[in-house]
Amino acid sequence: MNNNKTETLKVLVNRGAYQKYGEYLPKSVVARLKHESQLIAKKKLEGLFLFLHEMVEFAVNNNILLGPGRGFAASSIINYSLGITSIDPIEHDLVCERLFDAMETPQPRFPMMYIDVDYKQIDEIRNFIIGKYNKKAAYVKDNDIDGNTTNSSICIVLTNKPFKEGMPVYTDENGSSYITREFRESSAMPDHYFIKLIGQKSLQVISGCLKIINKIRSENLNLSLIPLDDAGTYRLLSKGKTKGISELDNPKIRKWLRKFKPGSINGLCVVYSLAGSYVDHSMEIKKYIYLKEKEKKIEVHPYFQPYLADTCGMVLYQEQVMRILNNIGNFSPKDSVEAMKDILKEKQDKIMVIRLKFLRSTLKKSIMYDDSCGLFDDFLRANALSKSHYLPAVMILYWMAYLKTHYCNEFTKCVKNFS
């Protein structure tokens, strides 16, 4: 049975990859597809990806708007090829190891995959899953702070086999199966997949706006037709005219947008990840803006330049650290993930071992000690952010900014209606 799933997944992935990248797949794409396919086979996760593909197809066929990806899910080329996410992890240099690392052992407190969905249509997705998979699916009945059930997020549990007898699976007033949050958090639950559906009001605004535009203007606009290099959109963002644009409708972020003047998705991701983080990154933003305005870059060894080119030579993202550790420091992909986690947790004893291994590897490549030591210190000072977490959110914000730029009346109406 698993062989059938493997073959089915391979066919779907290859079909999607050719649609995304063309008839002749780049070597980097072929290598990444092979690498992720091996990780999926090793962890026997074919069923999870096939389920997600089926869920996305249902959403598309029923005009339910999904986000471009969320968290580490956006780093997977398998997800991208299957249409589960809409961010190219090769183009944006996202690292898939963090996603598969999270699947290494059962983590009942954290779902394996997060999916953003139009706030008002989250129950449609849930009902489809529960109805189709019957005794192999249940949702986690959760409560908000006030003790009232909420549809802002729903965790779905899927099993390869029907739920075992004796498991506390209940039925709600609509006939849907659910388990309690307490049971989920107290059980290791091997062979279960966790998918968290997160209702996003931003997607509700975008969905409503697209429907109005296509009805009134007789257009056929969809998110795939929105260009990511629209000059008008970046002018609006650079002027800080972000009223109604979700998290960008914030005095602090508007100030930095006016100073930074982003001209690309990557630039917008830099300013949003730094300005929107709960950690104060004002010094890093000022430094980045200075380098950008002066068209300068921090001088680093040529070996390191490819990984820091998009951030003016600064270390900003976890992905940059892991890429350098992997490709320059001779850490395996898995070891680079573990090293990143140790750095983030400030485990000094392990950081000393990581530093020593990195410096030894770079010396073998004839990289000066001071260059390598200085860069490693940047790893520790950077409070490195995860690009795969911020980029999907930035895509949603960009879509909203584009709609405000070119369809201001429709956008404003939807913001008011859904606020």
Secondary structure in CASP SS format (residue, H / E / C, confidence):
PFRMAT SS
TARGET T0000
AUTHOR 0000-0000-0000
METHOD secondary structure of the structure
MODEL  1
M C 1.00
N H 1.00
N H 1.00
N H 1.00
K H 1.00
T H 1.00
E H 1.00
T H 1.00
L H 1.00
K H 1.00
V H 1.00
L H 1.00
V H 1.00
N H 1.00
R H 1.00
G H 1.00
A H 1.00
Y H 1.00
Q H 1.00
K H 1.00
Y H 1.00
G C 1.00
E C 1.00
Y C 1.00
L C 1.00
P C 1.00
K H 1.00
S H 1.00
V H 1.00
V H 1.00
A H 1.00
R H 1.00
L H 1.00
K H 1.00
H H 1.00
E H 1.00
S H 1.00
Q H 1.00
L H 1.00
I H 1.00
A H 1.00
K H 1.00
K H 1.00
K C 1.00
L C 1.00
E H 1.00
G H 1.00
L H 1.00
F H 1.00
L H 1.00
F H 1.00
L H 1.00
H H 1.00
E H 1.00
M H 1.00
V H 1.00
E H 1.00
F H 1.00
A H 1.00
V H 1.00
N H 1.00
N C 1.00
N C 1.00
I C 1.00
L C 1.00
L E 1.00
G C 1.00
P C 1.00
G C 1.00
R C 1.00
G H 1.00
F H 1.00
A H 1.00
A H 1.00
S H 1.00
S C 1.00
I H 1.00
I H 1.00
N H 1.00
Y H 1.00
S H 1.00
L H 1.00
G C 1.00
I C 1.00
T C 1.00
S C 1.00
I C 1.00
D C 1.00
P C 1.00
I C 1.00
E C 1.00
H C 1.00
D C 1.00
L C 1.00
V C 1.00
C C 1.00
E H 1.00
R H 1.00
L H 1.00
F H 1.00
D H 1.00
A H 1.00
M C 1.00
E C 1.00
T C 1.00
P C 1.00
Q C 1.00
P C 1.00
R C 1.00
F C 1.00
P C 1.00
M C 1.00
M E 1.00
Y E 1.00
I E 1.00
D E 1.00
V E 1.00
D E 1.00
Y H 1.00
K H 1.00
Q H 1.00
I H 1.00
D H 1.00
E H 1.00
I H 1.00
R H 1.00
N H 1.00
F H 1.00
I H 1.00
I H 1.00
G H 1.00
K H 1.00
Y H 1.00
N H 1.00
K H 1.00
K H 1.00
A E 1.00
A E 1.00
Y E 1.00
V E 1.00
K E 1.00
D C 1.00
N C 1.00
D C 1.00
I C 1.00
D C 1.00
G C 1.00
N C 1.00
T C 1.00
T C 1.00
N C 1.00
S C 1.00
S E 1.00
I E 1.00
C E 1.00
I E 1.00
V E 1.00
L E 1.00
T E 1.00
N C 1.00
K C 1.00
P C 1.00
F C 1.00
K C 1.00
E C 1.00
G C 1.00
M C 1.00
P C 1.00
V C 1.00
Y E 1.00
T E 1.00
D C 1.00
E C 1.00
N C 1.00
G C 1.00
S C 1.00
S E 1.00
Y E 1.00
I E 1.00
T E 1.00
R H 1.00
E H 1.00
F H 1.00
R H 1.00
E H 1.00
S H 1.00
S C 1.00
A C 1.00
M C 1.00
P C 1.00
D C 1.00
H E 1.00
Y E 1.00
F E 1.00
I E 1.00
K E 1.00
L E 1.00
I E 1.00
G E 1.00
Q E 1.00
K H 1.00
S H 1.00
L H 1.00
Q H 1.00
V H 1.00
I H 1.00
S H 1.00
G H 1.00
C H 1.00
L H 1.00
K H 1.00
I H 1.00
I H 1.00
N H 1.00
K H 1.00
I H 1.00
R C 1.00
S C 1.00
E C 1.00
N C 1.00
L C 1.00
N C 1.00
L H 1.00
S H 1.00
L H 1.00
I C 1.00
P C 1.00
L C 1.00
D C 1.00
D C 1.00
A H 1.00
G H 1.00
T H 1.00
Y H 1.00
R H 1.00
L H 1.00
L H 1.00
S H 1.00
K C 1.00
G C 1.00
K C 1.00
T C 1.00
K C 1.00
G C 1.00
I C 1.00
S H 1.00
E H 1.00
L H 1.00
D C 1.00
N C 1.00
P H 1.00
K H 1.00
I H 1.00
R H 1.00
K H 1.00
W H 1.00
L H 1.00
R H 1.00
K H 1.00
F H 1.00
K C 1.00
P C 1.00
G C 1.00
S C 1.00
I H 1.00
N H 1.00
G H 1.00
L H 1.00
C H 1.00
V H 1.00
V H 1.00
Y H 1.00
S H 1.00
L H 1.00
A H 1.00
G C 1.00
S C 1.00
Y C 1.00
V C 1.00
D C 1.00
H C 1.00
S H 1.00
M H 1.00
E H 1.00
I H 1.00
K H 1.00
K H 1.00
Y H 1.00
I H 1.00
Y H 1.00
L H 1.00
K H 1.00
E H 1.00
K C 1.00
E C 1.00
K C 1.00
K C 1.00
I C 1.00
E C 1.00
V C 1.00
H C 1.00
P C 1.00
Y C 1.00
F C 1.00
Q H 1.00
P H 1.00
Y H 1.00
L H 1.00
A H 1.00
D H 1.00
T H 1.00
C C 1.00
G C 1.00
M C 1.00
V C 1.00
L C 1.00
Y E 1.00
Q H 1.00
E H 1.00
Q H 1.00
V H 1.00
M H 1.00
R H 1.00
I H 1.00
L H 1.00
N H 1.00
N H 1.00
I C 1.00
G C 1.00
N C 1.00
F C 1.00
S C 1.00
P H 1.00
K H 1.00
D H 1.00
S H 1.00
V H 1.00
E H 1.00
A H 1.00
M H 1.00
K H 1.00
D H 1.00
I H 1.00
L H 1.00
K C 1.00
E C 1.00
K C 1.00
Q H 1.00
D H 1.00
K H 1.00
I H 1.00
M H 1.00
V H 1.00
I H 1.00
R H 1.00
L H 1.00
K H 1.00
F H 1.00
L H 1.00
R H 1.00
S H 1.00
T H 1.00
L H 1.00
K H 1.00
K C 1.00
S C 1.00
I C 1.00
M C 1.00
Y H 1.00
D H 1.00
D H 1.00
S H 1.00
C H 1.00
G H 1.00
L H 1.00
F H 1.00
D H 1.00
D H 1.00
F H 1.00
L H 1.00
R H 1.00
A C 1.00
N C 1.00
A C 1.00
L E 1.00
S C 1.00
K H 1.00
S H 1.00
H H 1.00
Y H 1.00
L H 1.00
P H 1.00
A H 1.00
V H 1.00
M H 1.00
I H 1.00
L H 1.00
Y H 1.00
W H 1.00
M H 1.00
A H 1.00
Y H 1.00
L H 1.00
K H 1.00
T H 1.00
H H 1.00
Y C 1.00
C H 1.00
N H 1.00
E H 1.00
F H 1.00
T H 1.00
K H 1.00
C H 1.00
V H 1.00
K H 1.00
N H 1.00
F H 1.00
S C 1.00
END
